[in-house]
Amino acid sequence: MEIYFDNSATTAPCREAVNAVSKALTQCWGNPSSLHFLGNQAKEMLDRSREDIAKCLSCSPEEIFFTSGGTESNNLAVIGAAHKMRRMGKRIVSTCVEHSSVDETLDKLEAEGFEVIKLKVDSFGRISEKDLFAAVNSNTILITMMLVNNEVGTIMPVEAAKRAALMARSPALIHCDAVQAFGKMPIKPAAMGVDLMTVSSHKIHGPKGAGALYIRKGIKITPRAIGGEQEKKIRPGTEAMPAIAGFAAAVKALPNIQNELEQMKILRDYMVSKLCEIPDVVINSPPDALPYVTNISVLGIKSEPMLNFLSERGICVSSGSACSKGKASHVLARMGLDRKRLDSPLRISFSRFTTVQQIDALIAGIKEGKKVIRAVK
């Protein structure tokens, strides 16, 4: 039995993505920069992939730049924007619950002399728009905010960032880490006032090793690497065509995003109703979180023994971000949760392949785990 609830960490590659990867490895394996027929075939695949991802974001293909994944895209966007804009100001505004690829990058920029403001959150991981508007001033050069929190599913008010910049008469660029939102909710960066947006392949049933950075036409950032003409010198280096082709195939295979979102809400509400019937289980995610992600705590039982118990029964969940590798969640800590909840979080994350039967198995596993682990203790 294999029941998978760790889709925020990674997803099972879909059949379409696997086939596209295989084709890129066995048929279109030329270098897209080469001028012979094999290179031309690879270049055509690269162009089609860029078009497919741009279509999903309602943007121009020329605004899509391929990277190795979400972490690289976030680093490129945040550091590249800060360095490009540094003559216009020093302030960067973000939140205290960003993914580590943004959070730690901001610490690095602060050490370089930038003024970094990390907005505090409430017990559900939400920032106050009032605090956002107060933090953005005419010296602000960058506002970076995730659209969906990777640990609790909180949806952030990204669209308010542009309004805050305009009100403060700030030159700030707006960056959005949309890794957990892409393919799971409708996203149009231009309509949201976003200048830079990060998306990733392996969160939507594509292969690992591919991501993209949307850069609005006319926006300039400083590259992090040099030595090639690829991706208009923004991200030089031979394109990883198997991963990129698989990424695009996964995007094309996405079902109707709005319909899936509504189905996920039905499944999430069903699961939460069952979880609330179990004593000592509390929900850490807000009621209006993206329904693909639900964070809970099983009070009195640390995460690791419950994870191991469920894993032995073929049920995969996590205790938080995979990038933290078991470290205590900075997101839950900054939400101000008490020690009992901080010691026992479980992140349950859905995909379009999640079923009611799998949820029932998870509920039964948590109930049994409580009894067995406490008996052993």
Disulfide bonds with the S-S distance in Angstrom:
none
